[in-house]
C-alpha cells in the first residue's frame, strides 16, 4: 500500500477514535448511539436522560454510568442550542441536591470537553435516596436550566 494512503488511513482511524471518545474514556463506549429527534432536538444515546431546558433554549442529554448512586459519580452532558447545533464554550454549572431541593446539596465540577460535550464529577450525599441534578447553561447572554431526577442506584426519570 502506498505511504500516502497508509497515512490517510491511519489519520482517519485516529480521528474516529478521538471523535467517539474511545481513545480517552470508556464512559461513552457504554452507550448505544441512536440519534433520534425529540422536540426538534437530537437525542444521541438510547440509555441517556434527555431534557429540553425550561425556556426551550437548549437541550441537555445526560449520560450516567450504570449504577449511579451515593458517592462520586462521573457523567457527560451533551448540550445543543435551539437550532440543534453543538454548544461549545458555554458556562455550564451544576448542583446535586435531595429531590425537591430540600436538604443536602453539593456543587458539581463541570469541564468543557469541546464540541458541546461537558464532563461532570459529582459527589452525591450519603443521606440521599432520590436526588436532583440541577443544570444551568449560559451562552451568549442566554441562560436556561434543566433538572434531572435520579433514583439512587439507577438512572431515573427526568423532571
N, CA, C and O atoms as a DFTB+ gen file, in Angstrom:
636 C
 N C O
     1  1       0.853      -1.167       0.000
     2  2       0.000       0.000       0.000
     3  2       0.903       1.235       0.000
     4  3       1.848       1.295       0.786
     5  1       0.637       2.215      -0.858
     6  2       1.456       3.430      -0.905
     7  2       1.419       4.184       0.432
     8  3       0.423       4.154       1.154
     9  1       2.529       4.855       0.736
    10  2       2.681       5.557       2.015
    11  2       1.595       6.598       2.225
    12  3       1.061       6.707       3.329
    13  1       1.256       7.359       1.205
    14  2       0.237       8.412       1.330
    15  2      -1.122       7.863       1.757
    16  3      -1.808       8.466       2.582
    17  1      -1.504       6.732       1.198
    18  2      -2.780       6.107       1.541
    19  2      -2.739       5.590       2.975
    20  3      -3.719       5.718       3.709
    21  1      -1.597       5.000       3.382
    22  2      -1.468       4.491       4.748
    23  2      -1.575       5.632       5.769
    24  3      -2.210       5.477       6.812
    25  1      -0.960       6.760       5.469
    26  2      -1.024       7.913       6.381
    27  2      -2.456       8.420       6.486
    28  3      -2.926       8.726       7.582
    29  1      -3.153       8.511       5.354
    30  2      -4.548       8.965       5.373
    31  2      -5.427       7.999       6.155
    32  3      -6.294       8.424       6.919
    33  1      -5.208       6.705       5.967
    34  2      -5.992       5.691       6.670
    35  2      -5.732       5.761       8.176
    36  3      -6.670       5.726       8.972
    37  1      -4.476       5.858       8.558
    38  2      -4.119       5.957       9.982
    39  2      -4.714       7.222      10.596
    40  3      -5.207       7.188      11.723
    41  1      -4.672       8.334       9.867
    42  2      -5.248       9.592      10.364
    43  2      -6.752       9.464      10.558
    44  3      -7.302       9.945      11.549
    45  1      -7.414       8.813       9.605
    46  2      -8.859       8.612       9.699
    47  2      -9.219       7.755      10.909
    48  3     -10.186       8.053      11.610
    49  1      -8.457       6.702      11.161
    50  2      -8.716       5.832      12.313
    51  2      -8.528       6.608      13.616
    52  3      -9.373       6.527      14.507
    53  1      -7.433       7.355      13.737
    54  2      -7.180       8.148      14.954
    55  2      -8.252       9.205      15.161
    56  3      -8.702       9.419      16.287
    57  1      -8.668       9.871      14.079
    58  2      -9.716      10.882      14.181
    59  2     -11.022      10.249      14.649
    60  3     -11.714      10.817      15.494
    61  1     -11.365       9.087      14.113
    62  2     -12.587       8.390      14.517
    63  2     -12.535       8.007      15.986
    64  3     -13.518       8.193      16.703
    65  1     -11.408       7.474      16.451
    66  2     -11.274       7.114      17.865
    67  2     -11.399       8.325      18.769
    68  3     -12.055       8.257      19.808
    69  1     -10.784       9.421      18.393
    70  2     -10.860      10.635      19.213
    71  2     -12.277      11.182      19.226
    72  3     -12.749      11.634      20.269
    73  1     -12.972      11.152      18.081
    74  2     -14.320      11.701      18.000
    75  2     -15.309      10.888      18.823
    76  3     -16.207      11.458      19.443
    77  1     -15.163       9.588      18.838
    78  2     -16.109       8.749      19.566
    79  2     -15.753       8.608      21.037
    80  3     -16.534       8.049      21.807
    81  1     -14.586       9.106      21.442
    82  2     -14.197       9.038      22.837
    83  2     -13.532       7.729      23.214
    84  3     -13.181       7.540      24.379
    85  1     -13.348       6.821      22.271
    86  2     -12.769       5.515      22.582
    87  2     -11.316       5.621      23.003
    88  3     -10.826       4.767      23.742
    89  1     -10.616       6.652      22.550
    90  2      -9.183       6.749      22.824
    91  2      -8.900       7.251      24.229
    92  3      -7.812       7.015      24.753
    93  1      -9.865       7.947      24.861
    94  2      -9.543       8.590      26.120
    95  2     -10.411       8.173      27.292
    96  3      -9.956       8.268      28.432
    97  1     -11.615       7.724      27.079
    98  2     -12.508       7.449      28.199
    99  2     -13.535       6.415      27.784
   100  3     -14.133       6.526      26.714
   101  1     -13.744       5.417      28.614
   102  2     -14.671       4.353      28.247
   103  2     -16.115       4.673      28.617
   104  3     -16.998       3.865      28.327
   105  1     -16.394       5.813      29.242
   106  2     -17.756       6.128      29.653
   107  2     -18.702       6.177      28.454
   108  3     -19.778       5.580      28.501
   109  1     -18.328       6.871      27.391
   110  2     -19.200       6.964      26.225
   111  2     -19.360       5.623      25.512
   112  3     -20.391       5.385      24.883
   113  1     -18.377       4.756      25.596
   114  2     -18.468       3.472      24.911
   115  2     -19.515       2.553      25.537
   116  3     -19.865       1.531      24.947
   117  1     -20.016       2.896      26.711
   118  2     -21.046       2.087      27.382
   119  2     -22.437       2.314      26.802
   120  3     -23.369       1.578      27.125
   121  1     -22.585       3.323      25.952
   122  2     -23.894       3.722      25.453
   123  2     -24.033       3.400      23.968
   124  3     -23.044       3.306      23.242
   125  1     -25.282       3.235      23.533
   126  2     -25.584       2.894      22.139
   127  2     -26.117       4.136      21.421
   128  3     -27.129       4.711      21.821
   129  1     -25.429       4.535      20.368
   130  2     -25.794       5.743      19.624
   131  2     -27.043       5.478      18.784
   132  3     -27.116       4.478      18.070
   133  1     -28.029       6.386      18.873
   134  2     -29.272       6.225      18.122
   135  2     -29.650       7.453      17.311
   136  3     -30.287       7.310      16.267
   137  1     -29.283       8.660      17.747
   138  2     -29.586       9.921      17.056
   139  2     -31.068      10.040      16.678
   140  3     -31.418      10.044      15.497
   141  1     -31.932      10.136      17.697
   142  2     -33.371      10.296      17.482
   143  2     -33.765      11.745      17.761
   144  3     -33.216      12.385      18.658
   145  1     -34.715      12.251      16.988
   146  2     -35.224      13.609      17.183
   147  2     -36.260      13.610      18.298
   148  3     -37.098      12.713      18.391
   149  1     -36.183      14.640      19.145
   150  2     -37.146      14.821      20.239
   151  2     -37.406      16.307      20.389
   152  3     -36.528      17.045      20.837
   153  1     -38.580      16.753      20.027
   154  2     -38.932      18.165      20.146
   155  2     -38.031      19.086      19.344
   156  3     -37.772      20.211      19.772
   157  1     -37.548      18.640      18.191
   158  2     -36.672      19.443      17.355
   159  2     -35.200      19.324      17.711
   160  3     -34.349      19.873      17.011
   161  1     -34.889      18.618      18.784
   162  2     -33.509      18.400      19.216
   163  2     -33.135      16.948      18.976
   164  3     -34.002      16.102      18.758
   165  1     -31.833      16.662      19.018
   166  2     -31.357      15.299      18.802
   167  2     -30.930      14.649      20.112
   168  3     -30.112      15.193      20.854
   169  1     -31.498      13.479      20.382
   170  2     -31.050      12.630      21.486
   171  2     -30.108      11.613      20.875
   172  3     -30.504      10.847      19.997
   173  1     -28.843      11.599      21.340
   174  2     -27.821      10.780      20.698
   175  2     -27.758       9.338      21.195
   176  3     -27.439       8.440      20.416
   177  1     -28.053       9.096      22.466
   178  2     -27.831       7.765      23.038
   179  2     -29.114       7.214      23.647
   180  3     -29.839       7.932      24.337
   181  1     -29.393       5.934      23.390
   182  2     -30.648       5.321      23.850
   183  2     -30.747       5.275      25.372
   184  3     -31.851       5.381      25.908
   185  1     -29.622       5.120      26.093
   186  2     -29.661       4.993      27.550
   187  2     -29.589       6.345      28.281
   188  3     -29.641       6.381      29.511
   189  1     -29.472       7.423      27.557
   190  2     -29.317       8.727      28.208
   191  2     -30.649       9.265      28.721
   192  3     -31.723       8.831      28.305
   193  1     -30.541      10.217      29.631
   194  2     -31.692      11.000      30.065
   195  2     -31.646      12.296      29.266
   196  3     -30.574      12.872      29.081
   197  1     -32.789      12.756      28.794
   198  2     -32.834      13.867      27.845
   199  2     -33.891      14.875      28.258
   200  3     -35.029      14.504      28.543
   201  1     -33.522      16.142      28.291
   202  2     -34.475      17.212      28.598
   203  2     -34.259      18.407      27.688
   204  3     -33.140      18.688      27.259
   205  1     -35.335      19.097      27.403
   206  2     -35.260      20.422      26.805
   207  2     -35.374      21.387      27.977
   208  3     -36.232      21.217      28.844
   209  1     -34.509      22.400      28.006
   210  2     -34.473      23.311      29.148
   211  2     -35.801      24.048      29.313
   212  3     -36.629      24.078      28.402
   213  1     -35.987      24.639      30.489
   214  2     -37.263      25.247      30.886
   215  2     -37.793      26.262      29.871
   216  3     -38.996      26.296      29.608
   217  1     -36.918      27.083      29.302
   218  2     -37.342      28.108      28.342
   219  2     -37.183      27.662      26.897
   220  3     -37.497      28.419      25.978
   221  1     -36.695      26.430      26.682
   222  2     -36.568      25.875      25.342
   223  2     -35.349      26.347      24.558
   224  3     -35.285      26.141      23.346
   225  1     -34.381      26.976      25.224
   226  2     -33.196      27.478      24.519
   227  2     -32.175      26.387      24.210
   228  3     -31.434      26.490      23.232
   229  1     -32.131      25.347      25.036
   230  2     -31.125      24.298      24.886
   231  2     -31.759      22.926      25.110
   232  3     -32.827      22.804      25.709
   233  1     -31.072      21.902      24.613
   234  2     -31.383      20.539      25.043
   235  2     -30.171      20.041      25.811
   236  3     -29.037      20.432      25.535
   237  1     -30.432      19.167      26.784
   238  2     -29.368      18.602      27.605
   239  2     -29.559      17.096      27.639
   240  3     -30.627      16.600      27.997
   241  1     -28.519      16.381      27.266
   242  2     -28.534      14.926      27.310
   243  2     -27.560      14.508      28.401
   244  3     -26.390      14.890      28.381
   245  1     -28.046      13.725      29.347
   246  2     -27.246      13.289      30.495
   247  2     -26.878      11.825      30.335
   248  3     -27.749      10.963      30.211
   249  1     -25.579      11.554      30.338
   250  2     -25.064      10.187      30.235
   251  2     -24.437       9.818      31.568
   252  3     -23.418      10.382      31.964
   253  1     -25.057       8.861      32.258
   254  2     -24.576       8.374      33.555
   255  2     -24.083       6.948      33.412
   256  3     -24.679       6.159      32.677
   257  1     -23.002       6.602      34.105
   258  2     -22.604       5.195      34.083
   259  2     -23.643       4.367      34.826
   260  3     -24.385       4.896      35.654
   261  1     -23.699       3.100      34.541
   262  2     -24.644       2.215      35.231
   263  2     -24.355       2.220      36.725
   264  3     -23.200       2.310      37.143
   265  1     -25.393       2.124      37.511
   266  2     -25.222       2.053      38.952
   267  2     -24.901       3.369      39.620
   268  3     -24.290       3.373      40.688
   269  1     -25.293       4.500      39.024
   270  2     -25.060       5.779      39.674
   271  2     -25.735       5.777      41.028
   272  3     -26.897       5.388      41.150
   273  1     -25.022       6.205      42.031
   274  2     -25.545       6.112      43.387
   275  2     -24.831       7.109      44.291
   276  3     -24.194       8.053      43.822
   277  1     -24.948       6.886      45.576
   278  2     -24.285       7.729      46.555
   279  2     -22.781       7.661      46.337
   280  3     -22.260       6.663      45.838
   281  1     -22.086       8.733      46.715
   282  2     -20.643       8.788      46.499
   283  2     -20.334       9.511      45.202
   284  3     -21.170      10.249      44.680
   285  1     -19.135       9.300      44.681
   286  2     -18.701      10.017      43.479
   287  2     -19.271       9.391      42.214
   288  3     -19.234       8.174      42.034
   289  1     -19.799      10.244      41.341
   290  2     -20.355       9.827      40.062
   291  2     -19.766      10.693      38.958
   292  3     -19.664      11.912      39.099
   293  1     -19.382      10.053      37.860
   294  2     -18.945      10.776      36.672
   295  2     -20.084      10.742      35.664
   296  3     -20.862       9.789      35.616
   297  1     -20.169      11.794      34.863
   298  2     -21.204      11.845      33.848
   299  2     -20.774      12.768      32.722
   300  3     -19.815      13.529      32.852
   301  1     -21.498      12.687      31.616
   302  2     -21.321      13.607      30.498
   303  2     -22.639      14.319      30.246
   304  3     -23.716      13.764      30.467
   305  1     -22.535      15.556      29.779
   306  2     -23.674      16.327      29.302
   307  2     -23.403      16.691      27.849
   308  3     -22.303      17.127      27.509
   309  1     -24.394      16.516      26.999
   310  2     -24.318      16.983      25.620
   311  2     -25.316      18.122      25.517
   312  3     -26.495      17.946      25.822
   313  1     -24.848      19.296      25.087
   314  2     -25.689      20.487      25.040
   315  2     -25.819      20.970      23.598
   316  3     -24.823      21.159      22.899
   317  1     -27.080      21.169      23.161
   318  2     -27.387      21.728      21.844
   319  2     -28.222      22.994      22.016
   320  3     -28.929      23.147      23.012
   321  1     -28.137      23.904      21.038
   322  2     -28.966      25.112      21.072
   323  2     -30.288      24.864      20.345
   324  3     -30.542      23.755      19.877
   325  1     -31.132      25.904      20.250
   326  2     -32.468      25.776      19.662
   327  2     -32.414      25.416      18.175
   328  3     -33.424      25.000      17.608
   329  1     -31.240      25.573      17.531
   330  2     -31.059      25.141      16.150
   331  2     -30.490      23.725      16.072
   332  3     -30.111      23.265      14.995
   333  1     -30.430      23.033      17.217
   334  2     -29.907      21.675      17.338
   335  2     -28.429      21.589      16.972
   336  3     -27.962      20.567      16.469
   337  1     -27.700      22.674      17.231
   338  2     -26.257      22.707      16.998
   339  2     -25.526      22.580      18.327
   340  3     -26.042      22.989      19.367
   341  1     -24.321      22.010      18.293
   342  2     -23.495      21.879      19.491
   343  2     -23.265      23.244      20.132
   344  3     -23.190      24.260      19.441
   345  1     -23.155      23.256      21.455
   346  2     -22.912      24.498      22.205
   347  2     -21.587      24.370      22.961
   348  3     -21.572      24.037      24.146
   349  1     -20.466      24.641      22.259
   350  2     -19.177      24.638      22.962
   351  2     -18.970      25.961      23.690
   352  3     -19.557      26.976      23.316
   353  1     -18.147      25.952      24.717
   354  2     -17.765      27.186      25.398
   355  2     -18.840      27.835      26.239
   356  3     -18.725      29.013      26.576
   357  1     -19.877      27.106      26.585
   358  2     -20.925      27.661      27.443
   359  2     -20.467      27.628      28.894
   360  3     -19.570      26.867      29.257
   361  1     -21.086      28.455      29.710
   362  2     -20.881      28.383      31.158
   363  2     -21.919      27.384      31.664
   364  3     -23.104      27.700      31.764
   365  1     -21.460      26.186      31.978
   366  2     -22.351      25.137      32.465
   367  2     -22.022      24.878      33.927
   368  3     -20.900      24.507      34.272
   369  1     -23.019      25.079      34.776
   370  2     -22.837      24.790      36.194
   371  2     -23.876      23.761      36.614
   372  3     -24.915      23.602      35.972
   373  1     -23.576      23.072      37.695
   374  2     -24.480      22.019      38.142
   375  2     -24.447      21.928      39.661
   376  3     -23.469      22.294      40.312
   377  1     -25.544      21.431      40.193
   378  2     -25.707      21.256      41.623
   379  2     -26.455      19.952      41.853
   380  3     -27.460      19.682      41.195
   381  1     -25.967      19.145      42.784
   382  2     -26.658      17.921      43.187
   383  2     -27.366      18.223      44.486
   384  3     -26.772      18.786      45.405
   385  1     -28.643      17.850      44.569
   386  2     -29.387      18.096      45.803
   387  2     -30.435      17.012      45.996
   388  3     -30.787      16.287      45.066
   389  1     -30.921      16.921      47.214
   390  2     -32.009      15.986      47.521
   391  2     -33.203      16.310      46.639
   392  3     -33.428      17.472      46.301
   393  1     -33.966      15.302      46.265
   394  2     -35.163      15.521      45.458
   395  2     -36.072      16.521      46.153
   396  3     -36.296      16.429      47.360
   397  1     -36.589      17.460      45.406
   398  2     -37.426      18.508      45.975
   399  2     -36.628      19.729      46.394
   400  3     -37.202      20.745      46.786
   401  1     -35.299      19.633      46.313
   402  2     -34.448      20.771      46.636
   403  2     -34.301      21.059      48.112
   404  3     -33.788      22.112      48.490
   405  1     -34.742      20.139      48.950
   406  2     -34.665      20.353      50.402
   407  2     -33.612      19.403      50.963
   408  3     -33.600      18.220      50.624
   409  1     -32.740      19.908      51.810
   410  2     -31.746      19.044      52.456
   411  2     -30.374      19.173      51.842
   412  3     -29.968      20.255      51.418
   413  1     -29.658      18.057      51.795
   414  2     -28.267      18.037      51.371
   415  2     -28.109      18.481      49.926
   416  3     -28.947      18.177      49.077
   417  1     -27.015      19.211      49.648
   418  2     -26.681      19.585      48.284
   419  2     -25.169      19.726      48.161
   420  3     -24.466      19.949      49.147
   421  1     -24.691      19.592      46.938
   422  2     -23.256      19.697      46.673
   423  2     -23.041      20.250      45.276
   424  3     -23.768      19.909      44.343
   425  1     -22.026      21.117      45.137
   426  2     -21.665      21.629      43.820
   427  2     -21.024      20.512      43.012
   428  3     -20.506      19.539      43.561
   429  1     -21.072      20.673      41.703
   430  2     -20.544      19.692      40.775
   431  2     -19.439      20.351      39.955
   432  3     -19.571      21.504      39.545
   433  1     -18.369      19.633      39.720
   434  2     -17.306      20.125      38.847
   435  2     -17.685      19.774      37.414
   436  3     -17.876      18.602      37.092
   437  1     -17.796      20.791      36.543
   438  2     -18.143      20.579      35.139
   439  2     -17.044      21.192      34.278
   440  3     -16.690      22.358      34.452
   441  1     -16.508      20.408      33.353
   442  2     -15.476      20.915      32.451
   443  2     -15.926      20.768      31.003
   444  3     -16.590      19.798      30.637
   445  1     -15.550      21.750      30.189
   446  2     -15.887      21.775      28.769
   447  2     -14.904      20.880      28.022
   448  3     -13.699      21.129      28.030
   449  1     -15.426      19.833      27.375
   450  2     -14.592      18.917      26.603
   451  2     -14.544      19.311      25.131
   452  3     -13.820      18.694      24.351
   453  1     -15.314      20.344      24.740
   454  2     -15.360      20.793      23.355
   455  2     -16.505      20.161      22.587
   456  3     -16.967      19.068      22.915
   457  1     -16.955      20.868      21.560
   458  2     -17.987      20.334      20.673
   459  2     -19.335      20.110      21.327
   460  3     -20.103      19.265      20.867
   461  1     -19.648      20.851      22.398
   462  2     -20.928      20.696      23.078
   463  2     -20.958      19.580      24.100
   464  3     -22.017      19.265      24.644
   465  1     -19.795      18.969      24.373
   466  2     -19.693      17.887      25.349
   467  2     -19.048      18.416      26.627
   468  3     -18.003      19.066      26.587
   469  1     -19.690      18.125      27.766
   470  2     -19.211      18.570      29.073
   471  2     -19.088      17.361      29.986
   472  3     -19.945      16.477      29.983
   473  1     -18.013      17.328      30.769
   474  2     -17.771      16.226      31.693
   475  2     -18.031      16.735      33.104
   476  3     -17.609      17.833      33.467
   477  1     -18.728      15.927      33.891
   478  2     -19.018      16.305      35.268
   479  2     -18.581      15.256      36.261
   480  3     -18.491      14.069      35.949
   481  1     -18.311      15.724      37.464
   482  2     -17.984      14.823      38.567
   483  2     -18.763      15.339      39.768
   484  3     -18.587      16.480      40.195
   485  1     -19.627      14.481      40.306
   486  2     -20.493      14.875      41.410
   487  2     -20.357      13.901      42.562
   488  3     -20.219      12.694      42.361
   489  1     -20.398      14.429      43.757
   490  2     -20.451      13.589      44.948
   491  2     -21.861      13.670      45.496
   492  3     -22.290      14.716      45.984
   493  1     -22.576      12.565      45.413
   494  2     -23.952      12.518      45.899
   495  2     -23.904      12.279      47.404
   496  3     -23.287      11.315      47.856
   497  1     -24.554      13.154      48.191
   498  2     -24.539      12.982      49.652
   499  2     -25.064      11.621      50.076
   500  3     -25.974      11.075      49.451
   501  1     -24.486      11.074      51.145
   502  2     -24.838       9.733      51.621
   503  2     -26.290       9.582      52.046
   504  3     -26.840       8.483      51.973
   505  1     -26.922      10.665      52.488
   506  2     -28.273      10.546      53.019
   507  2     -29.354      10.792      51.965
   508  3     -30.502      11.063      52.317
   509  1     -29.009      10.704      50.695
   510  2     -29.962      10.999      49.633
   511  2     -30.362       9.711      48.920
   512  3     -29.495       8.968      48.460
   513  1     -31.680       9.431      48.820
   514  2     -32.175       8.293      48.058
   515  2     -32.443       8.717      46.628
   516  3     -31.851       8.182      45.690
   517  1     -33.333       9.675      46.466
   518  2     -33.579      10.279      45.151
   519  2     -32.934      11.661      45.181
   520  3     -33.013      12.384      46.174
   521  1     -32.302      12.004      44.078
   522  2     -31.619      13.282      44.039
   523  2     -31.840      13.968      42.705
   524  3     -32.207      13.337      41.714
   525  1     -31.610      15.270      42.699
   526  2     -31.763      16.076      41.500
   527  2     -30.400      16.566      41.048
   528  3     -29.541      16.911      41.859
   529  1     -30.224      16.588      39.750
   530  2     -29.064      17.222      39.152
   531  2     -29.588      18.463      38.450
   532  3     -30.224      18.375      37.400
   533  1     -29.315      19.619      39.040
   534  2     -29.768      20.902      38.507
   535  2     -28.677      21.429      37.585
   536  3     -27.543      21.629      38.020
   537  1     -29.006      21.656      36.315
   538  2     -28.065      22.125      35.306
   539  2     -28.452      23.536      34.881
   540  3     -29.608      23.794      34.547
   541  1     -27.479      24.453      34.893
   542  2     -27.694      25.831      34.436
   543  2     -26.708      26.099      33.306
   544  3     -25.507      25.873      33.452
   545  1     -27.223      26.582      32.181
   546  2     -26.404      26.829      30.989
   547  2     -26.531      28.297      30.609
   548  3     -27.636      28.833      30.524
   549  1     -25.387      28.943      30.381
   550  2     -25.375      30.315      29.895
   551  2     -24.441      30.387      28.690
   552  3     -23.287      29.961      28.754
   553  1     -24.956      30.932      27.596
   554  2     -24.157      31.099      26.379
   555  2     -24.661      32.336      25.654
   556  3     -25.858      32.466      25.396
   557  1     -23.751      33.245      25.324
   558  2     -24.084      34.468      24.584
   559  2     -25.224      35.246      25.231
   560  3     -26.110      35.744      24.538
   561  1     -25.202      35.352      26.557
   562  2     -26.197      36.120      27.291
   563  2     -27.528      35.429      27.515
   564  3     -28.434      36.013      28.109
   565  1     -27.661      34.199      27.050
   566  2     -28.900      33.429      27.226
   567  2     -28.671      32.394      28.320
   568  3     -27.721      31.613      28.258
   569  1     -29.552      32.393      29.324
   570  2     -29.456      31.450      30.437
   571  2     -30.715      30.609      30.503
   572  3     -31.824      31.125      30.359
   573  1     -30.545      29.326      30.718
   574  2     -31.669      28.404      30.842
   575  2     -31.235      27.246      31.730
   576  3     -30.047      27.093      32.017
   577  1     -32.187      26.432      32.166
   578  2     -31.846      25.362      33.108
   579  2     -32.730      24.133      32.904
   580  3     -33.782      24.182      32.266
   581  1     -32.247      23.025      33.481
   582  2     -32.980      21.759      33.461
   583  2     -32.693      21.035      34.767
   584  3     -31.634      21.214      35.369
   585  1     -33.644      20.217      35.196
   586  2     -33.472      19.440      36.420
   587  2     -33.746      17.967      36.105
   588  3     -34.838      17.606      35.666
   589  1     -32.738      17.129      36.335
   590  2     -32.876      15.691      36.165
   591  2     -33.141      15.071      37.530
   592  3     -32.432      15.369      38.490
   593  1     -34.149      14.216      37.629
   594  2     -34.450      13.485      38.857
   595  2     -33.849      12.094      38.725
   596  3     -34.179      11.353      37.798
   597  1     -32.960      11.739      39.659
   598  2     -32.227      10.489      39.606
   599  2     -32.564       9.663      40.841
   600  3     -32.563      10.178      41.960
   601  1     -32.853       8.378      40.634
   602  2     -33.059       7.465      41.755
   603  2     -31.734       6.819      42.089
   604  3     -31.030       6.367      41.186
   605  1     -31.368       6.761      43.370
   606  2     -30.115       6.139      43.783
   607  2     -30.021       4.717      43.265
   608  3     -30.971       3.943      43.379
   609  1     -28.865       4.369      42.691
   610  2     -28.631       3.012      42.209
   611  2     -29.076       2.755      40.786
   612  3     -28.842       1.672      40.250
   613  1     -29.722       3.745      40.157
   614  2     -30.149       3.524      38.776
   615  2     -30.364       4.861      38.098
   616  3     -30.410       5.908      38.743
   617  1     -30.497       4.802      36.777
   618  2     -30.890       6.004      36.060
   619  2     -32.371       6.198      36.318
   620  3     -33.143       5.241      36.290
   621  1     -32.764       7.431      36.570
   622  2     -34.152       7.685      36.918
   623  2     -34.891       8.466      35.855
   624  3     -34.469       8.552      34.702
   625  1     -35.992       9.027      36.274
   626  2     -36.824       9.824      35.382
   627  2     -36.295      11.244      35.350
   628  3     -35.530      11.656      36.222
   629  1     -36.708      11.983      34.340
   630  2     -36.353      13.387      34.272
   631  2     -37.528      14.215      34.756
   632  3     -38.686      13.802      34.682
   633  1     -37.201      15.372      35.244
   634  2     -38.240      16.256      35.769
   635  2     -38.219      17.547      34.995
   636  3     -39.016      18.444      35.270
